[in-house]
C-alpha cells in the first residue's frame, strides 16, 4: 500500500459509526423496537470512542511525519487545517440552533437546551474543558471540543517521541497503560459506562483514546505486510466477549475498539472488503456533517411533526432521509468551501510546503 493511499475502509467505518450515533439518539422514539436491536442501539455512544481512536490514527498517518520533520514551524499550519476541518460546520449548526431558540421563544416556550450565557464558550469549542455544561446547544459537539484539545497537544506528542521507532513490546505496553489509565479514571469517578460523566471525563477519555490511536498507527506501519489482521479481529472479539460476560465496559470496550481499528486498517485496500465500496465510502466522507447535524435536526423534526412519545417507521424514515440529505448539502456547501477558504489563508506563493498524505477524513 502506498504511503499516500487513502485507507478507504477507515473512512467507511467512520460513516457506519456516525449512523450508529444517529440511531442511538433516535431509538427512544421508535415504536415496537425489538429488544435485541434496542440493546445494540443503546450502546451507540461507544461510536464516539471509535472516533477518538480513529482520529489519533488518522492524524498520525496524515500529519505525523510532517510535524516531526518540520518542527514547530509547521504547527500553526497544522492547527489552521484542523480548525478549518471542524469549526465552520460547528458554527453553522450553532446558527441553526439560534434559529430554533428564536422559534421557541416566539411561541412562548422555554429553551433550557440553548442557554445564551454559554453560547460564547460553545462557539469557541471549549465547552467540554470545564467552562460550561457540554451537553447544551448541539450536544454531539462536546466530542469535537475534546478533539480540539487533542489537536493542540498532538504536535507535542509526536515531536516528543517517535513511536514508530519503539520496539513492539514497548508499543503494546504503552497502549495497555493508556487504556488502564482510562479505566482507572472512570472507576475513580464511579462511572460504569463510557458515556457517563462527560463534563468531568470527556476530555480525558478523548486524549487517552486519541493517543492510543497514534500508537495503533505505529503498529499498523510495521504489521501491514504481515497478515495479522485476523488476529486483531480475534483479540477484539475476545475483549467484546469479556465485556458481555461482565468485564468493565470502561476497560474492555476501548481495548476491543483499538484491536478492531488495527484490524480494519490492516485489511484496508484488500479485494472483497465491503468497507471499500463506493456507498459506504461516501457515507464516511459526509460523516462529520451527519454527526454534527443529526441531533438538532431531530430536535427540529420533533417540534414540527411529532406529537406523541413514539413514532412509526414512516416518520423515522423521513427523518433519516432528512439527515442524509442535510449531510450531503452541508458537506458540499458548508464544510468543503469553508475548509478551502481557511486553508488558503495560509498559502504564500513560492513557499515550499510539505504535502500531507491522503487519509481518511479526520
N, C-alpha and C positions, 0 to 999 in steps of 0.2 A: 504494500500500500504506500502510495506516495505521501510524503510528509505534508503536501499541500492538499491532499484529497479530503473532501468533506466526509465525515462519518455520518452518512445519511441515516443509519439506523438509530443513532442517538437523537438526531433531530426529530425523527418519527416518534421515538419513545417520549420525548418531551410533549408532543401533541397528545398522545394517549394519556399521559399523566394530567395534562391540563383538563381534558374532558372528564377524567375521574373526579377532579375538584368540582367541576360544574355539576355533575350528578350528585356529589356529596351535598352540595347546598340545595339541590332540588328535591332530594329524597323524601324529606318530611312532608312534602305536599303531594306526593304521588299516591294515588289510591290503589289499594289492593296489591301492594308491592310484596312479592314473595319474601319470606324471612331470610332466606339464604342470600338473595340479591341485596336486600336492605343491609345485611351484615357486611357485605363487601363494600357497598357504597358508604356506609357509616365510617369506614376507615379511609375515606378519600383524602383526609388531611395529611396522610402519610406521603401523598404525592409531593408535598412541599419538601419533605426530607430528600426525596429523589432529586428535586430541582436543585437543592443546595449542593448535593454531591456532584451532580452533573455540571453545575456552574464552575465548581473548582476544577473539574476535569477539563472543561472546555477552555477556560482561561489559561490553564497550564499549557494546553495544546496550542492555542492561538496566540498567546502573548508572553508565555514564559521565557522563550529564548530571546525575544525582542528586549524584554526588561533586563535579563541577565547580561546581554551584550551591550545594551545602550546605557544602562545605569539610570541614575536619577534624571538625566537629560530627557529621557523618553517618558517619564512618569506623567507629566502634565498631558501629553498627547493620549496616553492610555486612559487617564481619568476622563478626559473630554469625550473619548469614544464611548466609555461606559455611561456617562451622563446622557449622551446622545441616544444611547440604546434604551435607557429606562425612563428618563424623565418626561419627554414630550407627551407620551401617551398617558402617563400618570397625571400630568397637568390637565390634559384633555378630559380625563374621566372625573377629575375634581370639578371641572367646569360643568359637566353633566350633572354631578351631584348638587352643585349650586342651583341648577335649574329645578331639580327635584325639591330642594329646600324652598325655593320661591313658590312652587306649586303647592306644597304642603301648607306653607304659611298663608297663602292666598285663600285656601279652603278652610282656614281656621284650625288646622291640625298641628299638634306638636311634632317636633322633629328632633328627638334626642339623638338620632343617628348622625346628625350633622351639626355638631357644636361649633359655632362661628369662632369662639375664642381659640380653639385648637387648630383652626384652618391653616395659619402660617406654618405651624410645626409640621402638619401633614404635607403642605406644599413643598417644604424643604426636604421631605422624605426622611425625617429624623424622628418620626412618631414612635418607633419601636425602641428608641435609645433611652427611654425613661422620661421623655419630655411630655408625653401625653398618653392617653388611652389609645393603644394602637388599633383596636377594633372599632373604629369610627370612620365616618365618611365613606371610604371604599375599603371594606375590611381586608380583602386579599393583599392590599398594598403594604400591609405590615411586613410581609416577607421581602418585598422589594426594598423597604427601608433597611432590613437586616442585610440584604445583599449589598447595599451601598456601603455599609460598614466593612464588609468583606472586601469590596473593591479597593477601599482606601488602604487596607492592610496588606493586600495581595502583593504589591511590589516589594515591600519589606520582606515578606515571607519567601518569595522566590529568589531575591538577591542575597538573603542571609544564608540559605542552604540550597545547594543544587541537589535535590533528592534523587535525580537520575543517576548520580554517581555513588549513591549509598548502596551497600550490599542488600540483597533481598531480605535477609532476616531483620535488618535494621528497618527497612520499609514496613515489613509486616508488624514489627514491634511498635513502630510509631503509629500505624493505623489502629492497632489494638489499644494503645494508650489513649489516643484521641477519643475512641468510642467508649472506652471505660470511663474517661472523664465526663463524657456526655451523660452516660447512665448514672454516674455518681451525683452529678448536679441535679438531676431530676429526683433522685432519692432524697437528697438534702432538702429539696423544696417540697417533698411529699407529693410529687406528681407521678402518676402511674402510667400516663399515656403521653405521647409526644405532642399531642395537641393541647395539653393543659398549660396554664400559667404562661401564656405568651408574653405578657408585659415584663416578666422577670427572666424568662428563659429563652425568648425568641432569638435575641441576638447571639447568645452563646450557642444555641442549637445550630444556627446558621454557620457561625465561624468554625466550629469544630467539624461539622459535616463538609463545609467548603474546603477546609484544609485536608480532610480525608480524601476528597475528590482529586486534589492535586497529587496526592500520593498514589492514588489509583492510576492516574495518568503515567506516573513513573513506572509502575508495574506493567502497564499496557505497552510502553515503549520497549521493554525488554522481553515481554512474553508474546508479542503479537504474531510471531512466526512459529510459536512452539505448540500450537494446537491444544491449549489448556482450557479452552472456553467451557467445555462440558464439565470440567472440574469446578470452575467458578459457579456454574449454574447448580451443580450438586451442593456446593457449600451454601449457596443462597437458599436452597431448598431445606437443608438441614437446620439453618437458623430459623426459617419460617415454621418448620415443624416444631422446633423447640418453643417458639412463641405460642403456637396453638396448644402446646402441652403445658403451658403455664410459665414459661420463662418471661422475664420482664420485657415489655414492648420497647422500653427506652434503651435497652441494650441489644436485644436480638434483631429488631427490625432495621436499625441503621446498618448493622453488620450484614444482614441479608441484602439490603439495597445496595451496599457497597460491592458485594460479590456479584450481584445482578448487573450493576453498571459495568464492571470489568468484563463480565461475560458478553454483554451486549457490544461493548467496544471491540472485543476480540473477534466477534462474528460479523462486524460491520463490513459491508462490501462483498460478502460471500453470496454466491448464487443460491436462490431459493429462500433467502431471508425475507420474511414477509414485511419487515420494517424497512426494506429498501424500496417498497412500492411508491408510486407517484402520489397516491391519495393520502397515505399516512404521512409521507414527507411534507406534503402541502399543509396538512394539519399542524405539523411541527413548525413550519415556517410562520404560521399565523398564531402560534400558541400563546405568545405573550399578550396579544390582543384578546384572545379568548379568556385568558386568566384574569386580566385586569378589567374586562368589560362585563363579564357574566353576572357578577354579584349585583351591580347597580341596575343592569338590565332586568334581572329578576325582581328587584325592588320595584322598578317602574312597571313591569308586567303585572305584578300583583295589584298595584294601585289602579291600573287601568282595567283589568279583566277579571281578577279573581275575587270572588265574594264569599268563598267557602274555605274551610280549613284544608281541603284536599282538592286536587284537580284530576281530571281524567287524562288519558294518554293523548287525545287530540290536542288539548291545550298544552300539554307537555311538549308535544312535537312542534307546535307553533313556537314555543319559547326557545327550544333547541335550534330551530331553523333561524330564529332571530339572532341568537348568539353567533351562529355560523356566519350569517350574512354580515353582522356587525364586525366580526373578526376580520373578514376579508376586506371590508371597507376601511376599517381603522388601520390595518396593516398597510394597505395601498396608499391611503390619502393622508394619514397622520404619521404613523411610525416611520416609514421609509423616507418621505420628503423631509421631515424634521431631522432625521438622522443624517441625511446627506448634507443638509444646510449647516448643522452644527459641526460636523466633521470638516466641512470646507473652511470653517473659520480658522482652523489651524494650519491650512495649506499656504506655503510660501513658494512661489515659482523658483526653481533652481535648488531648493533644499533637498538634500539626499534623505530619503526616508526608507527605513526598513519595512518590508512588506510583511504583513501578518499572514499567517496561514489561514486558509479557509477552514471553517469548523462549524459544528452545529451552532445555531444562533444562541448566544448566551446572554 
